[in-house]
Amino acid sequence: MDTVTYTLKSAFPLFWILLAVAGAFVRTRRSPSQRAALQTWQRWWAVAALGCSSLWMTAAFLIGPDTMADAIGFTRSPFQFEIAFANLALAVMAFRAASRSATPRERLTIGIVAGMFLWGAAIGHVYQWFAHADHQPGNTGGVLATDILLPAVMIFLAWREQRLPAAEAVAPPVRAQLAKHA
C-alpha cells in the first residue's frame, strides 16, 4: 500500500472529529452563555464525532466485513458482526446524548460507557501494534486517536457543564428579563 493510500485510510476516522469541531465552532460563535456553548459542543460531539462515526463503523462491519478485517490486519471473524452492533449501540447512545432533554449526568454516563468500549478497543490496537507489528490503517493512526478522544472529550464536556455555577443555568438575556419582571 502506498503512503498516500495508507495515510488517507488511516486518517479517515478523524473526519468525524473535524466535522464536530467545525460545526460546534460555527454554532457557538454567538452563544448567549458558557452553558449554551458547552451544550452545543456536546451535541455536535455526540452526533458527528460519536454518533455518525459509530454508524459508519456499523455499516462498514456489516456491509464490508472482509474489507474491515483487512483494514485492521485480521482475518474475517464472526466477532465483526458483534462489533457492528456494539457500534450501533454507541450511535444510539450518542443520539440520546445530543437530545435537548439529555442532562449533563446522562452525557457523562454515555461518555463513560463509550469509553469502556472504545478505550478497550484502543488497548487492543496498541497491543496488536507492539506485539504483532500490526500497522494496518484500521489498527493504528486515526482509529486509535478517535478511540481515545471520542469518549475523553465527551466526558470532559459533560463534566465541565456540571461544574458551572448554578447562575449559568439561565442565559444572560433571560436572567435580565426575569430580573426586570421581578
C-alpha positions as CSV (number, residue, x, y, z in Angstrom):
1,M,0.0,0.0,0.0
2,D,1.5,3.4,-1.0
3,T,2.0,6.1,1.6
4,V,-0.9,8.3,0.3
5,T,-3.4,5.5,0.4
6,Y,-2.3,4.4,3.8
7,T,-2.5,8.0,5.2
8,L,-6.0,8.5,3.8
9,K,-7.3,5.2,5.1
10,S,-5.6,5.8,8.5
11,A,-6.8,9.4,8.8
12,F,-10.4,8.9,7.7
13,P,-11.8,8.4,11.2
14,L,-10.6,11.9,12.1
15,F,-13.1,13.3,9.6
16,W,-15.9,12.9,12.2
17,I,-13.9,14.8,14.8
18,L,-13.2,17.6,12.3
19,L,-16.9,17.8,11.4
20,A,-17.9,18.0,15.1
21,V,-15.3,20.7,15.8
22,A,-16.2,22.8,12.8
23,G,-19.9,22.5,13.4
24,A,-19.6,23.4,17.1
25,F,-17.2,26.2,16.4
26,V,-19.6,27.8,13.9
27,R,-22.7,27.3,16.1
28,T,-21.1,28.7,19.3
29,R,-19.6,31.9,17.9
30,R,-22.6,33.9,19.4
31,S,-23.7,31.7,22.3
32,P,-25.6,33.5,25.0
33,S,-23.7,31.7,27.8
34,Q,-20.9,29.3,28.6
35,R,-23.5,26.6,29.4
36,A,-25.2,27.1,26.0
37,A,-21.8,26.8,24.3
38,L,-20.9,23.7,26.2
39,Q,-24.3,22.1,25.3
40,T,-23.8,22.9,21.7
41,W,-20.3,21.4,21.7
42,Q,-21.7,18.3,23.4
43,R,-24.5,17.9,20.8
44,W,-22.1,18.3,17.9
45,W,-19.6,15.9,19.6
46,A,-22.3,13.4,20.3
47,V,-23.9,13.5,16.8
48,A,-21.0,14.0,14.5
49,A,-18.0,12.6,16.3
50,L,-19.5,9.6,18.3
51,G,-22.9,9.0,16.6
52,C,-22.0,9.3,12.9
53,S,-18.6,7.6,13.3
54,S,-20.3,4.7,15.1
55,L,-23.0,4.4,12.4
56,W,-20.2,4.5,9.8
57,M,-18.4,1.6,11.7
58,T,-21.7,-0.3,12.0
59,A,-22.3,-0.1,8.2
60,A,-18.7,-0.9,7.4
61,F,-18.6,-4.0,9.6
62,L,-22.0,-5.2,8.2
63,I,-21.5,-4.4,4.6
64,G,-17.8,-5.0,4.1
65,P,-16.6,-7.4,6.7
66,D,-13.7,-8.6,4.5
67,T,-12.6,-5.1,3.8
68,M,-12.7,-4.2,7.5
69,A,-10.8,-7.3,8.5
70,D,-8.1,-6.4,6.0
71,A,-8.0,-2.8,7.2
72,I,-7.5,-3.9,10.8
73,G,-4.9,-6.6,9.9
74,F,-7.1,-9.6,10.9
75,T,-8.8,-12.4,9.1
76,R,-12.6,-12.2,8.9
77,S,-14.3,-13.3,12.1
78,P,-17.9,-13.8,13.4
79,F,-17.0,-11.2,16.1
80,Q,-17.1,-8.5,13.5
81,F,-20.9,-8.8,13.5
82,E,-20.9,-8.2,17.2
83,I,-18.6,-5.2,16.8
84,A,-21.0,-3.8,14.3
85,F,-23.9,-3.9,16.8
86,A,-21.7,-2.6,19.7
87,N,-21.1,0.4,17.4
88,L,-24.8,0.7,16.7
89,A,-25.4,0.8,20.5
90,L,-22.8,3.7,20.7
91,A,-24.6,5.5,18.0
92,V,-28.0,5.2,19.7
93,M,-26.5,6.4,23.0
94,A,-24.8,9.3,21.2
95,F,-28.0,10.5,19.6
96,R,-29.7,10.3,23.0
97,A,-26.8,12.4,24.4
98,A,-27.5,15.0,21.7
99,S,-31.1,15.5,22.6
100,R,-32.1,18.7,24.3
101,S,-33.6,16.8,27.2
102,A,-30.3,14.9,28.0
103,T,-28.8,16.0,31.3
104,P,-25.0,16.5,31.9
105,R,-25.1,13.4,34.0
106,E,-26.6,11.4,31.2
107,R,-24.0,12.7,28.8
108,L,-21.3,11.9,31.3
109,T,-22.6,8.4,31.7
110,I,-22.8,7.9,27.9
111,G,-19.2,9.1,27.6
112,I,-18.1,6.7,30.3
113,V,-19.9,3.8,28.6
114,A,-18.4,4.8,25.2
115,G,-15.0,4.9,27.0
116,M,-15.4,1.4,28.3
117,F,-15.8,0.0,24.7
118,L,-13.5,2.4,22.8
119,W,-10.7,2.5,25.4
120,G,-10.8,-1.3,25.5
121,A,-10.5,-1.3,21.7
122,A,-7.6,1.2,21.9
123,I,-5.8,-1.1,24.3
124,G,-6.3,-3.9,21.8
125,H,-5.0,-1.8,19.0
126,V,-1.8,-0.8,20.9
127,Y,-1.3,-4.5,21.9
128,Q,-1.6,-5.6,18.3
129,W,0.7,-2.8,17.2
130,F,3.5,-3.7,19.6
131,A,3.0,-7.5,20.0
132,H,2.4,-8.3,16.3
133,A,3.7,-5.2,14.5
134,D,0.2,-4.5,13.1
135,H,0.4,-1.2,11.4
136,Q,-2.7,-1.5,9.3
137,P,-4.6,1.7,8.8
138,G,-7.6,0.3,10.8
139,N,-5.4,-0.5,13.8
140,T,-3.1,2.5,14.3
141,G,-3.4,6.2,13.4
142,G,-6.8,7.8,13.1
143,V,-8.8,4.9,14.6
144,L,-6.5,4.8,17.6
145,A,-6.8,8.5,18.1
146,T,-10.6,8.5,17.8
147,D,-10.9,5.5,20.2
148,I,-9.1,7.6,22.8
149,L,-10.5,11.1,22.1
150,L,-14.2,10.4,21.4
151,P,-15.1,9.4,25.0
152,A,-12.5,11.6,26.7
153,V,-13.9,14.8,25.1
154,M,-17.5,13.7,25.7
155,I,-16.7,13.1,29.4
156,F,-14.8,16.3,29.7
157,L,-17.5,18.5,28.2
158,A,-20.2,16.9,30.4
159,W,-18.0,17.2,33.5
160,R,-17.3,20.8,32.6
161,E,-21.0,21.6,32.3
162,Q,-21.7,20.1,35.7
163,R,-19.0,22.3,37.2
164,L,-20.6,25.5,36.0
165,P,-22.2,27.7,38.7
166,A,-26.0,27.5,39.0
167,A,-26.3,31.1,37.8
168,E,-25.1,29.9,34.4
169,A,-28.2,27.7,34.2
170,V,-30.2,30.6,32.7
171,A,-28.7,32.5,29.7
172,P,-27.9,36.2,30.5
173,P,-30.7,37.7,28.4
174,V,-33.2,35.5,30.1
175,R,-31.9,36.5,33.5
176,A,-32.2,40.1,32.6
177,Q,-35.8,39.6,31.5
178,L,-36.6,37.7,34.8
179,A,-35.0,40.5,36.9
180,K,-37.0,43.1,35.0
181,H,-40.3,41.4,35.9
182,A,-39.3,40.6,39.5
